[in-house]
Amino acid sequence: MYSASPAASMCAYVETQEELDQIWSTLLEGGGKQSRCGWLTDRFGISWQIIPKALARLLKTDKSGRVLQAMMGMGKMDIAVLEAAA
């Protein structure tokens, strides 16, 4: 009767790329689907955004536009690429 919708989603903040990679792959197991900007839908239809804690710091720099542009081109976020953009 009810179905999952992106109107309600989960968010996970991670410290390291390894943690991000682990959560990302676990949530995609069994039929999940990757989206853009750190978003994915798990096998149950729940929307998640997996966000590195470094992103908040990088978006506060004078290079935030470059960081945001780099993020917009990603599926799973890559902390090293975000830091390089800053």
N, CA, C and O atoms as a Maestro MAE file, in Angstrom:
{
 s_m_m2io_version
 :::
 2.0.0
}

f_m_ct {
 s_m_title
 :::
 protein
 m_atom[344] {
  # First column is atom index #
  i_m_mmod_type
  r_m_x_coord
  r_m_y_coord
  r_m_z_coord
  i_m_residue_number
  s_m_chain_name
  s_m_pdb_residue_name
  s_m_pdb_atom_name
  i_m_atomic_number
  :::
  1 25 0.809 -1.188 0.000 1 A "MET " " N  " 7
  2 3 0.000 0.000 0.000 1 A "MET " " CA " 6
  3 2 0.859 1.262 0.000 1 A "MET " " C  " 6
  4 15 0.539 2.236 -0.682 1 A "MET " " O  " 8
  5 25 1.954 1.243 0.768 2 A "TYR " " N  " 7
  6 3 2.848 2.400 0.823 2 A "TYR " " CA " 6
  7 2 4.137 2.069 0.095 2 A "TYR " " C  " 6
  8 15 4.568 0.916 0.069 2 A "TYR " " O  " 8
  9 25 4.741 3.070 -0.487 3 A "SER " " N  " 7
  10 3 6.026 2.861 -1.144 3 A "SER " " CA " 6
  11 2 6.997 3.953 -0.721 3 A "SER " " C  " 6
  12 15 6.598 5.050 -0.328 3 A "SER " " O  " 8
  13 25 8.288 3.623 -0.812 4 A "ALA " " N  " 7
  14 3 9.333 4.582 -0.446 4 A "ALA " " CA " 6
  15 2 9.378 5.710 -1.470 4 A "ALA " " C  " 6
  16 15 9.077 5.514 -2.647 4 A "ALA " " O  " 8
  17 25 9.755 6.881 -1.004 5 A "SER " " N  " 7
  18 3 9.853 8.059 -1.859 5 A "SER " " CA " 6
  19 2 11.080 8.857 -1.455 5 A "SER " " C  " 6
  20 15 11.443 8.852 -0.279 5 A "SER " " O  " 8
  21 25 11.736 9.548 -2.393 6 A "PRO " " N  " 7
  22 3 12.873 10.393 -2.045 6 A "PRO " " CA " 6
  23 2 12.481 11.577 -1.155 6 A "PRO " " C  " 6
  24 15 13.349 12.293 -0.655 6 A "PRO " " O  " 8
  25 25 11.178 11.781 -0.961 7 A "ALA " " N  " 7
  26 3 10.743 12.866 -0.083 7 A "ALA " " CA " 6
  27 2 11.230 12.648 1.346 7 A "ALA " " C  " 6
  28 15 11.393 13.603 2.106 7 A "ALA " " O  " 8
  29 25 11.459 11.398 1.704 8 A "ALA " " N  " 7
  30 3 12.047 11.061 3.007 8 A "ALA " " CA " 6
  31 2 13.309 10.260 2.709 8 A "ALA " " C  " 6
  32 15 13.257 9.247 2.012 8 A "ALA " " O  " 8
  33 25 14.421 10.708 3.228 9 A "SER " " N  " 7
  34 3 15.675 10.028 2.926 9 A "SER " " CA " 6
  35 2 16.550 9.956 4.165 9 A "SER " " C  " 6
  36 15 16.297 10.614 5.174 9 A "SER " " O  " 8
  37 25 17.571 9.147 4.060 10 A "MET " " N  " 7
  38 3 18.540 8.966 5.130 10 A "MET " " CA " 6
  39 2 19.853 9.615 4.708 10 A "MET " " C  " 6
  40 15 20.157 9.736 3.521 10 A "MET " " O  " 8
  41 25 20.612 10.024 5.701 11 A "CYS " " N  " 7
  42 3 21.898 10.654 5.444 11 A "CYS " " CA " 6
  43 2 22.927 10.005 6.360 11 A "CYS " " C  " 6
  44 15 22.664 9.784 7.542 11 A "CYS " " O  " 8
  45 25 24.093 9.702 5.814 12 A "ALA " " N  " 7
  46 3 25.184 9.152 6.613 12 A "ALA " " CA " 6
  47 2 26.411 10.030 6.408 12 A "ALA " " C  " 6
  48 15 26.855 10.232 5.278 12 A "ALA " " O  " 8
  49 25 26.959 10.552 7.505 13 A "TYR " " N  " 7
  50 3 28.184 11.343 7.459 13 A "TYR " " CA " 6
  51 2 29.351 10.429 7.798 13 A "TYR " " C  " 6
  52 15 29.301 9.682 8.775 13 A "TYR " " O  " 8
  53 25 30.399 10.491 6.988 14 A "VAL " " N  " 7
  54 3 31.545 9.604 7.165 14 A "VAL " " CA " 6
  55 2 32.835 10.411 7.291 14 A "VAL " " C  " 6
  56 15 32.937 11.533 6.795 14 A "VAL " " O  " 8
  57 25 33.809 9.816 7.961 15 A "GLU " " N  " 7
  58 3 35.106 10.458 8.186 15 A "GLU " " CA " 6
  59 2 36.093 10.194 7.046 15 A "GLU " " C  " 6
  60 15 36.815 11.100 6.628 15 A "GLU " " O  " 8
  61 25 36.126 8.967 6.547 16 A "THR " " N  " 7
  62 3 37.175 8.564 5.609 16 A "THR " " CA " 6
  63 2 36.589 8.022 4.307 16 A "THR " " C  " 6
  64 15 35.407 7.686 4.228 16 A "THR " " O  " 8
  65 25 37.436 7.947 3.299 17 A "GLN " " N  " 7
  66 3 37.013 7.364 2.026 17 A "GLN " " CA " 6
  67 2 36.704 5.885 2.198 17 A "GLN " " C  " 6
  68 15 35.773 5.367 1.581 17 A "GLN " " O  " 8
  69 25 37.474 5.207 3.030 18 A "GLU " " N  " 7
  70 3 37.243 3.786 3.257 18 A "GLU " " CA " 6
  71 2 35.857 3.553 3.856 18 A "GLU " " C  " 6
  72 15 35.141 2.640 3.444 18 A "GLU " " O  " 8
  73 25 35.486 4.375 4.821 19 A "GLU " " N  " 7
  74 3 34.165 4.259 5.433 19 A "GLU " " CA " 6
  75 2 33.074 4.553 4.394 19 A "GLU " " C  " 6
  76 15 32.063 3.853 4.332 19 A "GLU " " O  " 8
  77 25 33.286 5.578 3.592 20 A "LEU " " N  " 7
  78 3 32.330 5.923 2.540 20 A "LEU " " CA " 6
  79 2 32.173 4.755 1.564 20 A "LEU " " C  " 6
  80 15 31.054 4.370 1.225 20 A "LEU " " O  " 8
  81 25 33.290 4.200 1.119 21 A "ASP " " N  " 7
  82 3 33.254 3.088 0.162 21 A "ASP " " CA " 6
  83 2 32.509 1.887 0.735 21 A "ASP " " C  " 6
  84 15 31.723 1.249 0.034 21 A "ASP " " O  " 8
  85 25 32.752 1.581 1.998 22 A "GLN " " N  " 7
  86 3 32.110 0.417 2.640 22 A "GLN " " CA " 6
  87 2 30.602 0.604 2.728 22 A "GLN " " C  " 6
  88 15 29.846 -0.290 2.349 22 A "GLN " " O  " 8
  89 25 30.161 1.750 3.220 23 A "ILE " " N  " 7
  90 3 28.724 2.013 3.347 23 A "ILE " " CA " 6
  91 2 28.071 2.027 1.973 23 A "ILE " " C  " 6
  92 15 26.994 1.463 1.782 23 A "ILE " " O  " 8
  93 25 28.732 2.677 1.015 24 A "TRP " " N  " 7
  94 3 28.212 2.781 -0.346 24 A "TRP " " CA " 6
  95 2 27.968 1.396 -0.942 24 A "TRP " " C  " 6
  96 15 26.878 1.106 -1.434 24 A "TRP " " O  " 8
  97 25 28.988 0.550 -0.894 25 A "SER " " N  " 7
  98 3 28.853 -0.777 -1.507 25 A "SER " " CA " 6
  99 2 27.833 -1.633 -0.765 25 A "SER " " C  " 6
  100 15 27.103 -2.398 -1.395 25 A "SER " " O  " 8
  101 25 27.769 -1.521 0.549 26 A "THR " " N  " 7
  102 3 26.794 -2.288 1.322 26 A "THR " " CA " 6
  103 2 25.369 -1.892 0.960 26 A "THR " " C  " 6
  104 15 24.505 -2.755 0.800 26 A "THR " " O  " 8
  105 25 25.122 -0.604 0.833 27 A "LEU " " N  " 7
  106 3 23.774 -0.147 0.507 27 A "LEU " " CA " 6
  107 2 23.365 -0.487 -0.922 27 A "LEU " " C  " 6
  108 15 22.174 -0.614 -1.204 27 A "LEU " " O  " 8
  109 25 24.327 -0.636 -1.826 28 A "LEU " " N  " 7
  110 3 24.011 -0.994 -3.205 28 A "LEU " " CA " 6
  111 2 23.807 -2.497 -3.408 28 A "LEU " " C  " 6
  112 15 23.262 -2.919 -4.428 28 A "LEU " " O  " 8
  113 25 24.247 -3.307 -2.432 29 A "GLU " " N  " 7
  114 3 24.113 -4.764 -2.560 29 A "GLU " " CA " 6
  115 2 22.653 -5.166 -2.734 29 A "GLU " " C  " 6
  116 15 21.753 -4.592 -2.122 29 A "GLU " " O  " 8
  117 25 22.447 -6.151 -3.573 30 A "GLY " " N  " 7
  118 3 21.112 -6.723 -3.721 30 A "GLY " " CA " 6
  119 2 20.144 -5.899 -4.548 30 A "GLY " " C  " 6
  120 15 18.933 -6.104 -4.460 30 A "GLY " " O  " 8
  121 25 20.647 -4.973 -5.348 31 A "GLY " " N  " 7
  122 3 19.754 -4.256 -6.244 31 A "GLY " " CA " 6
  123 2 19.625 -2.772 -6.023 31 A "GLY " " C  " 6
  124 15 18.722 -2.150 -6.584 31 A "GLY " " O  " 8
  125 25 20.503 -2.170 -5.218 32 A "GLY " " N  " 7
  126 3 20.477 -0.723 -5.050 32 A "GLY " " CA " 6
  127 2 20.898 -0.019 -6.331 32 A "GLY " " C  " 6
  128 15 21.469 -0.639 -7.228 32 A "GLY " " O  " 8
  129 25 20.616 1.272 -6.414 33 A "LYS " " N  " 7
  130 3 20.950 2.045 -7.607 33 A "LYS " " CA " 6
  131 2 21.666 3.336 -7.222 33 A "LYS " " C  " 6
  132 15 21.212 4.085 -6.358 33 A "LYS " " O  " 8
  133 25 22.787 3.575 -7.879 34 A "GLN " " N  " 7
  134 3 23.576 4.786 -7.677 34 A "GLN " " CA " 6
  135 2 22.925 5.964 -8.381 34 A "GLN " " C  " 6
  136 15 22.327 5.811 -9.446 34 A "GLN " " O  " 8
  137 25 23.043 7.128 -7.785 35 A "SER " " N  " 7
  138 3 22.575 8.354 -8.409 35 A "SER " " CA " 6
  139 2 23.729 9.349 -8.407 35 A "SER " " C  " 6
  140 15 24.890 8.940 -8.434 35 A "SER " " O  " 8
  141 25 23.433 10.642 -8.374 36 A "ARG " " N  " 7
  142 3 24.466 11.684 -8.419 36 A "ARG " " CA " 6
  143 2 24.665 12.319 -7.058 36 A "ARG " " C  " 6
  144 15 23.821 12.214 -6.168 36 A "ARG " " O  " 8
  145 25 25.812 12.984 -6.917 37 A "CYS " " N  " 7
  146 3 26.116 13.816 -5.743 37 A "CYS " " CA " 6
  147 2 26.034 13.065 -4.425 37 A "CYS " " C  " 6
  148 15 25.576 13.608 -3.419 37 A "CYS " " O  " 8
  149 25 26.479 11.814 -4.433 38 A "GLY " " N  " 7
  150 3 26.493 11.044 -3.204 38 A "GLY " " CA " 6
  151 2 25.178 10.376 -2.860 38 A "GLY " " C  " 6
  152 15 25.038 9.821 -1.770 38 A "GLY " " O  " 8
  153 25 24.209 10.415 -3.765 39 A "TRP " " N  " 7
  154 3 22.895 9.812 -3.521 39 A "TRP " " CA " 6
  155 2 22.838 8.404 -4.100 39 A "TRP " " C  " 6
  156 15 23.455 8.102 -5.121 39 A "TRP " " O  " 8
  157 25 22.079 7.554 -3.417 40 A "LEU " " N  " 7
  158 3 21.781 6.223 -3.924 40 A "LEU " " CA " 6
  159 2 20.441 5.779 -3.346 40 A "LEU " " C  " 6
  160 15 19.933 6.355 -2.384 40 A "LEU " " O  " 8
  161 25 19.893 4.750 -3.954 41 A "THR " " N  " 7
  162 3 18.675 4.127 -3.442 41 A "THR " " CA " 6
  163 2 19.025 2.691 -3.118 41 A "THR " " C  " 6
  164 15 19.552 1.979 -3.973 41 A "THR " " O  " 8
  165 25 18.741 2.246 -1.894 42 A "ASP " " N  " 7
  166 3 19.073 0.876 -1.515 42 A "ASP " " CA " 6
  167 2 18.056 -0.104 -2.108 42 A "ASP " " C  " 6
  168 15 17.103 0.304 -2.773 42 A "ASP " " O  " 8
  169 25 18.267 -1.388 -1.863 43 A "ARG " " N  " 7
  170 3 17.401 -2.426 -2.446 43 A "ARG " " CA " 6
  171 2 15.961 -2.352 -1.963 43 A "ARG " " C  " 6
  172 15 15.076 -2.953 -2.572 43 A "ARG " " O  " 8
  173 25 15.712 -1.624 -0.877 44 A "PHE " " N  " 7
  174 3 14.354 -1.478 -0.351 44 A "PHE " " CA " 6
  175 2 13.666 -0.220 -0.877 44 A "PHE " " C  " 6
  176 15 12.504 0.034 -0.563 44 A "PHE " " O  " 8
  177 25 14.393 0.571 -1.682 45 A "GLY " " N  " 7
  178 3 13.827 1.789 -2.232 45 A "GLY " " CA " 6
  179 2 14.023 3.017 -1.368 45 A "GLY " " C  " 6
  180 15 13.420 4.058 -1.626 45 A "GLY " " O  " 8
  181 25 14.864 2.910 -0.335 46 A "ILE " " N  " 7
  182 3 15.145 4.036 0.559 46 A "ILE " " CA " 6
  183 2 16.277 4.868 -0.043 46 A "ILE " " C  " 6
  184 15 17.308 4.324 -0.438 46 A "ILE " " O  " 8
  185 25 16.084 6.176 -0.111 47 A "SER " " N  " 7
  186 3 17.109 7.085 -0.626 47 A "SER " " CA " 6
  187 2 18.091 7.442 0.484 47 A "SER " " C  " 6
  188 15 17.699 7.710 1.620 47 A "SER " " O  " 8
  189 25 19.370 7.439 0.132 48 A "TRP " " N  " 7
  190 3 20.461 7.765 1.043 48 A "TRP " " CA " 6
  191 2 21.380 8.771 0.377 48 A "TRP " " C  " 6
  192 15 21.567 8.748 -0.839 48 A "TRP " " O  " 8
  193 25 21.955 9.660 1.189 49 A "GLN " " N  " 7
  194 3 23.086 10.456 0.726 49 A "GLN " " CA " 6
  195 2 24.241 10.178 1.681 49 A "GLN " " C  " 6
  196 15 24.117 10.342 2.895 49 A "GLN " " O  " 8
  197 25 25.357 9.758 1.113 50 A "ILE " " N  " 7
  198 3 26.548 9.446 1.895 50 A "ILE " " CA " 6
  199 2 27.500 10.628 1.726 50 A "ILE " " C  " 6
  200 15 28.000 10.883 0.630 50 A "ILE " " O  " 8
  201 25 27.744 11.345 2.824 51 A "ILE " " N  " 7
  202 3 28.450 12.621 2.773 51 A "ILE " " CA " 6
  203 2 29.731 12.569 3.611 51 A "ILE " " C  " 6
  204 15 29.679 12.268 4.804 51 A "ILE " " O  " 8
  205 25 30.873 12.861 2.995 52 A "PRO " " N  " 7
  206 3 32.094 12.965 3.797 52 A "PRO " " CA " 6
  207 2 32.041 14.237 4.650 52 A "PRO " " C  " 6
  208 15 31.635 15.296 4.173 52 A "PRO " " O  " 8
  209 25 32.449 14.122 5.896 53 A "LYS " " N  " 7
  210 3 32.446 15.285 6.783 53 A "LYS " " CA " 6
  211 2 33.339 16.404 6.244 53 A "LYS " " C  " 6
  212 15 33.117 17.578 6.544 53 A "LYS " " O  " 8
  213 25 34.334 16.044 5.460 54 A "ALA " " N  " 7
  214 3 35.228 17.054 4.870 54 A "ALA " " CA " 6
  215 2 34.480 17.995 3.938 54 A "ALA " " C  " 6
  216 15 34.929 19.120 3.721 54 A "ALA " " O  " 8
  217 25 33.360 17.569 3.385 55 A "LEU " " N  " 7
  218 3 32.629 18.397 2.427 55 A "LEU " " CA " 6
  219 2 32.196 19.721 3.051 55 A "LEU " " C  " 6
  220 15 32.311 20.766 2.412 55 A "LEU " " O  " 8
  221 25 31.706 19.694 4.276 56 A "ALA " " N  " 7
  222 3 31.279 20.935 4.939 56 A "ALA " " CA " 6
  223 2 32.440 21.916 5.057 56 A "ALA " " C  " 6
  224 15 32.276 23.111 4.811 56 A "ALA " " O  " 8
  225 25 33.609 21.412 5.433 57 A "ARG " " N  " 7
  226 3 34.801 22.263 5.552 57 A "ARG " " CA " 6
  227 2 35.201 22.826 4.189 57 A "ARG " " C  " 6
  228 15 35.529 24.007 4.073 57 A "ARG " " O  " 8
  229 25 35.173 21.992 3.173 58 A "LEU " " N  " 7
  230 3 35.581 22.423 1.835 58 A "LEU " " CA " 6
  231 2 34.616 23.432 1.230 58 A "LEU " " C  " 6
  232 15 35.026 24.289 0.447 58 A "LEU " " O  " 8
  233 25 33.360 23.342 1.579 59 A "LEU " " N  " 7
  234 3 32.375 24.294 1.047 59 A "LEU " " CA " 6
  235 2 32.447 25.651 1.737 59 A "LEU " " C  " 6
  236 15 31.785 26.597 1.310 59 A "LEU " " O  " 8
  237 25 33.245 25.757 2.801 60 A "LYS " " N  " 7
  238 3 33.424 27.034 3.501 60 A "LYS " " CA " 6
  239 2 34.664 27.789 3.004 60 A "LYS " " C  " 6
  240 15 34.977 28.866 3.510 60 A "LYS " " O  " 8
  241 25 35.364 27.230 2.023 61 A "THR " " N  " 7
  242 3 36.568 27.878 1.508 61 A "THR " " CA " 6
  243 2 36.212 28.835 0.374 61 A "THR " " C  " 6
  244 15 35.077 28.864 -0.101 61 A "THR " " O  " 8
  245 25 37.191 29.605 -0.043 62 A "ASP " " N  " 7
  246 3 36.966 30.514 -1.167 62 A "ASP " " CA " 6
  247 2 36.882 29.768 -2.497 62 A "ASP " " C  " 6
  248 15 36.582 30.373 -3.526 62 A "ASP " " O  " 8
  249 25 37.141 28.474 -2.486 63 A "LYS " " N  " 7
  250 3 37.046 27.632 -3.686 63 A "LYS " " CA " 6
  251 2 35.791 26.757 -3.655 63 A "LYS " " C  " 6
  252 15 35.733 25.725 -4.323 63 A "LYS " " O  " 8
  253 25 34.802 27.167 -2.888 64 A "SER " " N  " 7
  254 3 33.599 26.344 -2.722 64 A "SER " " CA " 6
  255 2 32.893 26.067 -4.044 64 A "SER " " C  " 6
  256 15 32.314 24.995 -4.218 64 A "SER " " O  " 8
  257 25 32.931 27.011 -4.973 65 A "GLY " " N  " 7
  258 3 32.308 26.796 -6.276 65 A "GLY " " CA " 6
  259 2 32.949 25.641 -7.031 65 A "GLY " " C  " 6
  260 15 32.265 24.848 -7.678 65 A "GLY " " O  " 8
  261 25 34.265 25.560 -6.938 66 A "ARG " " N  " 7
  262 3 34.978 24.459 -7.588 66 A "ARG " " CA " 6
  263 2 34.670 23.132 -6.922 66 A "ARG " " C  " 6
  264 15 34.531 22.111 -7.596 66 A "ARG " " O  " 8
  265 25 34.561 23.144 -5.596 67 A "VAL " " N  " 7
  266 3 34.224 21.931 -4.850 67 A "VAL " " CA " 6
  267 2 32.821 21.465 -5.235 67 A "VAL " " C  " 6
  268 15 32.604 20.283 -5.497 67 A "VAL " " O  " 8
  269 25 31.886 22.389 -5.266 68 A "LEU " " N  " 7
  270 3 30.512 22.063 -5.619 68 A "LEU " " CA " 6
  271 2 30.434 21.531 -7.047 68 A "LEU " " C  " 6
  272 15 29.710 20.571 -7.313 68 A "LEU " " O  " 8
  273 25 31.169 22.142 -7.958 69 A "GLN " " N  " 7
  274 3 31.177 21.683 -9.346 69 A "GLN " " CA " 6
  275 2 31.738 20.265 -9.441 69 A "GLN " " C  " 6
  276 15 31.213 19.439 -10.189 69 A "GLN " " O  " 8
  277 25 32.791 19.982 -8.695 70 A "ALA " " N  " 7
  278 3 33.363 18.631 -8.684 70 A "ALA " " CA " 6
  279 2 32.350 17.631 -8.140 70 A "ALA " " C  " 6
  280 15 32.191 16.544 -8.694 70 A "ALA " " O  " 8
  281 25 31.669 17.993 -7.063 71 A "MET " " N  " 7
  282 3 30.687 17.103 -6.456 71 A "MET " " CA " 6
  283 2 29.547 16.796 -7.427 71 A "MET " " C  " 6
  284 15 29.064 15.665 -7.482 71 A "MET " " O  " 8
  285 25 29.121 17.797 -8.189 72 A "MET " " N  " 7
  286 3 27.996 17.620 -9.105 72 A "MET " " CA " 6
  287 2 28.295 16.597 -10.198 72 A "MET " " C  " 6
  288 15 27.371 16.022 -10.773 72 A "MET " " O  " 8
  289 25 29.562 16.366 -10.487 73 A "GLY " " N  " 7
  290 3 29.928 15.390 -11.502 73 A "GLY " " CA " 6
  291 2 30.142 13.984 -10.963 73 A "GLY " " C  " 6
  292 15 30.485 13.075 -11.718 73 A "GLY " " O  " 8
  293 25 29.943 13.800 -9.674 74 A "MET " " N  " 7
  294 3 30.211 12.503 -9.048 74 A "MET " " CA " 6
  295 2 28.939 11.715 -8.814 74 A "MET " " C  " 6
  296 15 27.851 12.277 -8.685 74 A "MET " " O  " 8
  297 25 29.096 10.406 -8.761 75 A "GLY " " N  " 7
  298 3 28.084 9.523 -8.193 75 A "GLY " " CA " 6
  299 2 28.467 9.392 -6.729 75 A "GLY " " C  " 6
  300 15 28.015 10.159 -5.879 75 A "GLY " " O  " 8
  301 25 29.312 8.401 -6.452 76 A "LYS " " N  " 7
  302 3 29.883 8.272 -5.107 76 A "LYS " " CA " 6
  303 2 30.924 9.368 -4.930 76 A "LYS " " C  " 6
  304 15 31.755 9.580 -5.813 76 A "LYS " " O  " 8
  305 25 30.887 10.061 -3.806 77 A "MET " " N  " 7
  306 3 31.843 11.139 -3.581 77 A "MET " " CA " 6
  307 2 33.237 10.593 -3.349 77 A "MET " " C  " 6
  308 15 33.425 9.530 -2.758 77 A "MET " " O  " 8
  309 25 34.209 11.351 -3.831 78 A "ASP " " N  " 7
  310 3 35.620 11.020 -3.700 78 A "ASP " " CA " 6
  311 2 36.284 12.168 -2.954 78 A "ASP " " C  " 6
  312 15 36.427 13.265 -3.494 78 A "ASP " " O  " 8
  313 25 36.685 11.916 -1.722 79 A "ILE " " N  " 7
  314 3 37.221 12.969 -0.860 79 A "ILE " " CA " 6
  315 2 38.477 13.589 -1.464 79 A "ILE " " C  " 6
  316 15 38.637 14.809 -1.423 79 A "ILE " " O  " 8
  317 25 39.365 12.783 -2.020 80 A "ALA " " N  " 7
  318 3 40.602 13.310 -2.598 80 A "ALA " " CA " 6
  319 2 40.308 14.254 -3.766 80 A "ALA " " C  " 6
  320 15 40.982 15.274 -3.912 80 A "ALA " " O  " 8
  321 25 39.334 13.938 -4.582 81 A "VAL " " N  " 7
  322 3 38.978 14.795 -5.711 81 A "VAL " " CA " 6
  323 2 38.362 16.104 -5.203 81 A "VAL " " C  " 6
  324 15 38.646 17.174 -5.740 81 A "VAL " " O  " 8
  325 25 37.525 16.019 -4.176 82 A "LEU " " N  " 7
  326 3 36.929 17.223 -3.583 82 A "LEU " " CA " 6
  327 2 38.016 18.117 -2.997 82 A "LEU " " C  " 6
  328 15 37.984 19.333 -3.182 82 A "LEU " " O  " 8
  329 25 38.971 17.526 -2.296 83 A "GLU " " N  " 7
  330 3 40.052 18.316 -1.722 83 A "GLU " " CA " 6
  331 2 40.928 18.926 -2.805 83 A "GLU " " C  " 6
  332 15 41.386 20.060 -2.658 83 A "GLU " " O  " 8
  333 25 41.167 18.205 -3.876 84 A "ALA " " N  " 7
  334 3 41.971 18.740 -4.981 84 A "ALA " " CA " 6
  335 2 41.259 19.933 -5.634 84 A "ALA " " C  " 6
  336 15 41.906 20.885 -6.069 84 A "ALA " " O  " 8
  337 25 39.923 19.872 -5.697 85 A "ALA " " N  " 7
  338 3 39.160 20.965 -6.286 85 A "ALA " " CA " 6
  339 2 39.261 22.229 -5.436 85 A "ALA " " C  " 6
  340 15 39.181 23.343 -5.955 85 A "ALA " " O  " 8
  341 25 39.437 22.049 -4.128 86 A "ALA " " N  " 7
  342 3 39.569 23.193 -3.227 86 A "ALA " " CA " 6
  343 2 40.958 23.777 -3.309 86 A "ALA " " C  " 6
  344 15 41.260 24.751 -2.620 86 A "ALA " " O  " 8
  :::
 }
 m_bond[343] {
  # First column is bond index #
  i_m_from
  i_m_to
  i_m_order
  :::
  1 1 2 1
  2 2 3 1
  3 3 4 2
  4 3 5 1
  5 5 6 1
  6 6 7 1
  7 7 8 2
  8 7 9 1
  9 9 10 1
  10 10 11 1
  11 11 12 2
  12 11 13 1
  13 13 14 1
  14 14 15 1
  15 15 16 2
  16 15 17 1
  17 17 18 1
  18 18 19 1
  19 19 20 2
  20 19 21 1
  21 21 22 1
  22 22 23 1
  23 23 24 2
  24 23 25 1
  25 25 26 1
  26 26 27 1
  27 27 28 2
  28 27 29 1
  29 29 30 1
  30 30 31 1
  31 31 32 2
  32 31 33 1
  33 33 34 1
  34 34 35 1
  35 35 36 2
  36 35 37 1
  37 37 38 1
  38 38 39 1
  39 39 40 2
  40 39 41 1
  41 41 42 1
  42 42 43 1
  43 43 44 2
  44 43 45 1
  45 45 46 1
  46 46 47 1
  47 47 48 2
  48 47 49 1
  49 49 50 1
  50 50 51 1
  51 51 52 2
  52 51 53 1
  53 53 54 1
  54 54 55 1
  55 55 56 2
  56 55 57 1
  57 57 58 1
  58 58 59 1
  59 59 60 2
  60 59 61 1
  61 61 62 1
  62 62 63 1
  63 63 64 2
  64 63 65 1
  65 65 66 1
  66 66 67 1
  67 67 68 2
  68 67 69 1
  69 69 70 1
  70 70 71 1
  71 71 72 2
  72 71 73 1
  73 73 74 1
  74 74 75 1
  75 75 76 2
  76 75 77 1
  77 77 78 1
  78 78 79 1
  79 79 80 2
  80 79 81 1
  81 81 82 1
  82 82 83 1
  83 83 84 2
  84 83 85 1
  85 85 86 1
  86 86 87 1
  87 87 88 2
  88 87 89 1
  89 89 90 1
  90 90 91 1
  91 91 92 2
  92 91 93 1
  93 93 94 1
  94 94 95 1
  95 95 96 2
  96 95 97 1
  97 97 98 1
  98 98 99 1
  99 99 100 2
  100 99 101 1
  101 101 102 1
  102 102 103 1
  103 103 104 2
  104 103 105 1
  105 105 106 1
  106 106 107 1
  107 107 108 2
  108 107 109 1
  109 109 110 1
  110 110 111 1
  111 111 112 2
  112 111 113 1
  113 113 114 1
  114 114 115 1
  115 115 116 2
  116 115 117 1
  117 117 118 1
  118 118 119 1
  119 119 120 2
  120 119 121 1
  121 121 122 1
  122 122 123 1
  123 123 124 2
  124 123 125 1
  125 125 126 1
  126 126 127 1
  127 127 128 2
  128 127 129 1
  129 129 130 1
  130 130 131 1
  131 131 132 2
  132 131 133 1
  133 133 134 1
  134 134 135 1
  135 135 136 2
  136 135 137 1
  137 137 138 1
  138 138 139 1
  139 139 140 2
  140 139 141 1
  141 141 142 1
  142 142 143 1
  143 143 144 2
  144 143 145 1
  145 145 146 1
  146 146 147 1
  147 147 148 2
  148 147 149 1
  149 149 150 1
  150 150 151 1
  151 151 152 2
  152 151 153 1
  153 153 154 1
  154 154 155 1
  155 155 156 2
  156 155 157 1
  157 157 158 1
  158 158 159 1
  159 159 160 2
  160 159 161 1
  161 161 162 1
  162 162 163 1
  163 163 164 2
  164 163 165 1
  165 165 166 1
  166 166 167 1
  167 167 168 2
  168 167 169 1
  169 169 170 1
  170 170 171 1
  171 171 172 2
  172 171 173 1
  173 173 174 1
  174 174 175 1
  175 175 176 2
  176 175 177 1
  177 177 178 1
  178 178 179 1
  179 179 180 2
  180 179 181 1
  181 181 182 1
  182 182 183 1
  183 183 184 2
  184 183 185 1
  185 185 186 1
  186 186 187 1
  187 187 188 2
  188 187 189 1
  189 189 190 1
  190 190 191 1
  191 191 192 2
  192 191 193 1
  193 193 194 1
  194 194 195 1
  195 195 196 2
  196 195 197 1
  197 197 198 1
  198 198 199 1
  199 199 200 2
  200 199 201 1
  201 201 202 1
  202 202 203 1
  203 203 204 2
  204 203 205 1
  205 205 206 1
  206 206 207 1
  207 207 208 2
  208 207 209 1
  209 209 210 1
  210 210 211 1
  211 211 212 2
  212 211 213 1
  213 213 214 1
  214 214 215 1
  215 215 216 2
  216 215 217 1
  217 217 218 1
  218 218 219 1
  219 219 220 2
  220 219 221 1
  221 221 222 1
  222 222 223 1
  223 223 224 2
  224 223 225 1
  225 225 226 1
  226 226 227 1
  227 227 228 2
  228 227 229 1
  229 229 230 1
  230 230 231 1
  231 231 232 2
  232 231 233 1
  233 233 234 1
  234 234 235 1
  235 235 236 2
  236 235 237 1
  237 237 238 1
  238 238 239 1
  239 239 240 2
  240 239 241 1
  241 241 242 1
  242 242 243 1
  243 243 244 2
  244 243 245 1
  245 245 246 1
  246 246 247 1
  247 247 248 2
  248 247 249 1
  249 249 250 1
  250 250 251 1
  251 251 252 2
  252 251 253 1
  253 253 254 1
  254 254 255 1
  255 255 256 2
  256 255 257 1
  257 257 258 1
  258 258 259 1
  259 259 260 2
  260 259 261 1
  261 261 262 1
  262 262 263 1
  263 263 264 2
  264 263 265 1
  265 265 266 1
  266 266 267 1
  267 267 268 2
  268 267 269 1
  269 269 270 1
  270 270 271 1
  271 271 272 2
  272 271 273 1
  273 273 274 1
  274 274 275 1
  275 275 276 2
  276 275 277 1
  277 277 278 1
  278 278 279 1
  279 279 280 2
  280 279 281 1
  281 281 282 1
  282 282 283 1
  283 283 284 2
  284 283 285 1
  285 285 286 1
  286 286 287 1
  287 287 288 2
  288 287 289 1
  289 289 290 1
  290 290 291 1
  291 291 292 2
  292 291 293 1
  293 293 294 1
  294 294 295 1
  295 295 296 2
  296 295 297 1
  297 297 298 1
  298 298 299 1
  299 299 300 2
  300 299 301 1
  301 301 302 1
  302 302 303 1
  303 303 304 2
  304 303 305 1
  305 305 306 1
  306 306 307 1
  307 307 308 2
  308 307 309 1
  309 309 310 1
  310 310 311 1
  311 311 312 2
  312 311 313 1
  313 313 314 1
  314 314 315 1
  315 315 316 2
  316 315 317 1
  317 317 318 1
  318 318 319 1
  319 319 320 2
  320 319 321 1
  321 321 322 1
  322 322 323 1
  323 323 324 2
  324 323 325 1
  325 325 326 1
  326 326 327 1
  327 327 328 2
  328 327 329 1
  329 329 330 1
  330 330 331 1
  331 331 332 2
  332 331 333 1
  333 333 334 1
  334 334 335 1
  335 335 336 2
  336 335 337 1
  337 337 338 1
  338 338 339 1
  339 339 340 2
  340 339 341 1
  341 341 342 1
  342 342 343 1
  343 343 344 2
  :::
 }
}
